[in-house]
Amino acid sequence: MRSSDENAVPRRSILEKLLVRKWEYSFPRFFLGLRLAVGVILVAVGILLLPHTYLGLLPLAFAALAFVFGPYIYNKVTQGRPAVS
């Protein structure tokens, strides 16, 4: 007999395979904090570089990606985990 698919682990998309490593599932809050801290540092670097050259837009763009995808990845990682009581 076949087992039901409701307990099977869903397949990860290609984007998830690129953005989320297997070891990130162990400490999702740490990596969320790390991504947000890197985003803050990139904002500071972008603000410092912006008056001198337009290269300051590059760190600001990566900071925006860190702020958008950090919580998204955290939600994806913790989505399948059971609640801790």
Stockholm file with secondary structure:
# STOCKHOLM 1.0

chainA/1-85         MRSSDENAVPRRSILEKLLVRKWEYSFPRFFLGLRLAVGVILVAVGILLLPHTYLGLLPLAFAALAFVFGPYIYNKVTQGRPAVS
#=GR chainA/1-85 SS CCCCGGGSCCCCCHHHHHHCCGGGGTCHHHHHHHHHHHHHHHHHHHHHHTTTCGGGHHHHHHHHHHHHHHHHHHHHHHHTSCCCC
#=GC SS_cons        CCCCGGGSCCCCCHHHHHHCCGGGGTCHHHHHHHHHHHHHHHHHHHHHHTTTCGGGHHHHHHHHHHHHHHHHHHHHHHHTSCCCC
//
